């Protein structure tokens, strides 16, 4: 086939111009063993393609093992630009069919990005360097030593926002640690700066919410500048239980043995009295001191150690068969195992007082009287199994 050559030196004049007006016709067709069509530009584009189609026509269309390939020796391999403002225009658009990626980038140089996005406007806010949207999956997903990394020069490194309904567990940022990793982890080096900060912008919810066993773990000092609100009723301290005493339960009045273990009381006015086992009825300890377990409750740990109420209100087992218990009465150990009774002897009560009754018991034996204990046990209450003391 002959070589065709045409030269022009006039500005904006075409060396070759082809017009094809038929449907599916082609103005220029090139076929070669290596390159079908080649364009060399000394100051601008080697090949320029322009489409005025409004139905998805391409300025340049490539089909092959690689549809369109570009190699930039000093700048950009493939350049795309758009001036559209409607229907989601894009300078470069990639669409993956049958499992392929819409746009994929590879980089080999150190600190180079496989895909980089830049928003260059400086006089407006809110433009994204990279935007990812997904109908059913991840808008942006990163796999690597660091999956997704963000560096904020003026504000936020990584920003997440959600408008999803609360019932689906929506979150602006979601972190999930598999087996050995933490869900969300933060590091800070600046003085007074927090590694992780949670701020609720109204008064209708917590700044930070934790759920688990334990719900929170702190290594180091904890500073609270406001109130510390605890749901329980007393401050308790754990004690070892005598191994062969299976009657020690919430609400029981207990005494100490020679090595500091606790067992149910079996004699009146016992000066070895330690207090009341916390947790009977509707009263649960707000704070447990000297806890040796990791917070995981088990039958074994419950039988080996029990919390005694030291401050607050708790229900205790009470016996009013001999004397009625009225509000304000001092309580001491009773003959009935694990029960309290009204202290009628001031002399015998010295060193044997458990606390003060906060609820009455006219007669009989109940599993609950509310009390506020002295010494180790400050309170105990359980309407069905104890007398409350104060």
Secondary structure, DSSP 8 states (H G I E B T S, - for coil): ---------STT--S------STT--S-----SS-SS----SSS-SS------SSS--SS---SSSSS----SSS-SS-------SS---SS-----TT--SS-----STT--SS------SSSS---SS----SSS-SS---SSSSS----SSS-SS-----S-GGGT--SS-----TTS-SS-----STT--SS----SSSSS-SS---SSSS---SS----SS----SSSEEEEEEEB-TT-TT--TT-EEEE-TTS-EEE--STT-TTEEEEBS--TT--EEEEES--S-S---HHHHHHEEEEEEEE-BEEEEEESSS-B-TT-EEEE-SSTT-EEE---HHHHTTTEEEEESS-B-SEEEEEEEEEESTT---BB-TTTEEEE-
